[in-house]
Each structure stands twice: as C-alpha cells, then as structure tokens.
Amino acid sequence: MIDGAKVRQDFLFEPEYVPLNHGSYGVFPRAVQKVQREYQDKTEAFPDRWMRLEMYPELRKSRELIAGLLHCPADDLIFCYNASSAANIILRNFPFNEGDKVLYYTQGYVNVNSTLEYVRDTKKIELVPVHLEFPLSHEEIVAATKEKLEEHKDIRLAVYDLISSLPGAVMPYEELQRLFKSKNIVTVADGAHVVGQIPVNLETLDPDFFFTNCHKWLFVPRGFAALYVKKSHQGALHPQTVNSFYVNHTNASDFSSFEKEFASPGTIDHSNYFCVEAALAYRESLGGEEAIMKHNHDLAVQGGALMAKILGTQVMENEQGTLTASMVNVELPITTPAGVSDADFGRQIMTKLVYDHHVMVSPFKNSGKWWMRACAQVYLTIDDFKKGAHAAAKVCQELRKD
C-alpha cells in the first residue's frame, strides 16, 4: 500500500502546493536528484575524461534499462530532449514525396500537430485529420479512423497517441496499430505519457516509430525522451543537431551510423540521462511498476469521481471505463464569457488556481465544454483531489461573477 502523504516527503514540493498536474512536466524525488548532482560533479571534476570517454558506457546502460521497460532492442533506441523533439526528428527527416497523405488526430499534442503543419508547408504533403469529440468508446475511435481510411485509401503515414494529452485519455492504440499495419501505413506512435503510466510492449505493438517522455511518469529529471526507430527507417533519420558522424544514406534501412549520430547532441548537461537506474530503484522501493500503476489508476478514478461530485459535473469517461489511466478529466461548471477567447480564459482559470489556491490542474476545452485534467501520482492522496475540486469550484464562481 502506497501512502501518498508519506511519499510526498520524498519530493521537493512547496508545503502549500497541491500538485495535480504531474503529466505536464513530471517531478523527480530527492533520491534521484542526489544521483543527478553526483553525475554533474563527476563531469566537473574532469570534463574531458567524462565527456569524451566515460559517459558513453553509462548512456548505453540507461538505454538498456529503458529498452527493458519498452521491450525493444537497445540498439533501436536513442535519447532526445522531449516528445516534441522526437516528433521533429521523425517527421522532418521522413522521406516524404510531394502529395503524400498523413493521417492524424485533432486532439493530438499541439506541438506534434504543429510539426505536421510545418512538414505540410515545407514538403507539400496533405494532412488528413480525424476529429474526435470525447468521451468516446474505443470502438467509436476505431470506427472514425476506418471511415477516414475509406475516404483516403492512399495514406502513407499515420500519427496516433497511446494516451492523449488533453484530454488525458487512453486511446485504442493496439487496435489502431493493427489497422494501420493491415493497410501498410507507416506508424508514428506518440507515447509521450506512456512509460511509467501504463505498460507497453513494442515487440508486440510493432510501430515503425515510438517515443515517450521519461521525465513525465518515470521520475527522471527533465528533459528526457526515448525514441524507438525500427531498423528499416534508421538510415533516414538524423539528429536535430547534426554532428561529425553524419552520413547520407540512400537506403533508409542502412542503420550503420544511427547509434553514433544520436549518441550525443554535443556539449550539454547529460546528467538526466544517467538517472534511469536510480529512478527505477526508487520505484521498486514503492512496490515496482505494477503497484505504482495500479495505485495511480485507482486514485485517478476515485479522485475524479469525488471532484465531479463536488463540482456537480461529470467525469469524461465511456461506458467501458477505458479512457482513464492515471489522468482523469472532470467537467468544469463554467463557460467562456462573451468577448474573451478560449485561450485567454483558460489562462485566467490556470492563473487563479496557481496564485490564489496553490493548485494546478490543466484546464482545456472539449466538445464545447470546459474540463480540467487531474493527474494521480504516488505523492497524492484523495484529500488532494478534494482540495483541487474546491479550488476549481471557487475559481469558477469568481470568474462567473467577473
């Protein structure tokens, strides 16, 4: 049994802060911070020895640990700053032809969708959106995708979430991957919120590309994402910071320079990449992956129900209960005032929560209604969800008066 009040002492939060927004930036415990500082000190003690010679075996060890969690070969895995960086590496390097069609979902992460728009404008591809209005069953999401594929039979690449960001909803990713694969569509699986929140097996899922933020749910320092690339595509990709190991491959399946090109982006602080072992050890001290995921899921379900009851609204969930993992979406009892943009109003809600109540949830608009995404984590209790709901109710009341 994980005691959230006790576990909170392992982290560096301000005493009054109610941290219900783990999914945006993640946090890491003091035990991991200590290890990161040790690696930073090791670097400063003899920079050339560490940066030129000794850090690469440590990077390999971290890659192998992450590969073990994802069930993929470490040789097919590289590190980068975050999910947005990973999406840029894939989409800006992929050998599109003019007129190629790319299917994506409108509720996908804004930076990923913006990258698609950039590629559309620079490589003259066509974007094919699937618009989703939640809550939806997984069957409805798959049906909407099939309908779009019937309209566009020549899709070359598809980008899909395993867990979307806003709303924080589990997608039918296994069904989508099988569907795309059956039509020989190249797949980019956005798992930004996956590692540490739900189990995933890349060997059985079999996407062409997959990326996940380790700094969100795994308790490693930010920014740190892992990018998996199937060998048949490795020759087409190059890092955002091109280095001396660059090779122009005429064959996308030529992976001979892949590991060296992505080994390091140059002179940066790599210390976050060396904290995987410490983060996993800390997670084991709490009971391990399965125990953490079960605790967080149960707390999200219970906390979301309590918030909806306090606010007099509803949880965004389908009849099958398949949307919620460790993030739960609760409707807010408020509408955007006339003359105010949704973007500005969302910022007003967030600012009042942060500065007036020391609470953070992510407000967002979906299907014409305002919602908030609340994230469960090992350092929280049901009382934190209660505090968050009362703060949200007060903010909504204040903004309705204004």
Buried (B, 14 or more C-beta within 10 A) or exposed (E): EBEBEEBBEBBEEEEEBBBBBBBEBBBBBEBBBEBBEBBBEBBEEEEEEBBEEEBEEBBBBBBBBBBEBBEBBBBBBBBBBBBBBBBBBBBBBBEBEEEBBBBBBEBBBEBBBEBBEEBBEEBEBBBBBBEBEBBBBBEBBBEBBEEBBEEEEEBBBBBBBBBBBBBBBBBBBBBBBEBBBEEEBBBBBBBBBBBBBBEBEBEEBBBBBBBBBBBBBBBBBBBBBBBBBBBBBBBBBBBEEEBEBEEEBEEBEBBEBBBEBBBBBEEEEBBBBBBBBBBBEBBEEBBEBEBBBEBBBEBBBBBBBBBBBBBEBBBBBBEEEBBBBBBBBBBBBBBBEEEEEEEEBBEBBBEBBBEEBBBBBBBBBBEEBBBBBBBBBBBBBBEBBBBBBBBBBBBBEEBEEE
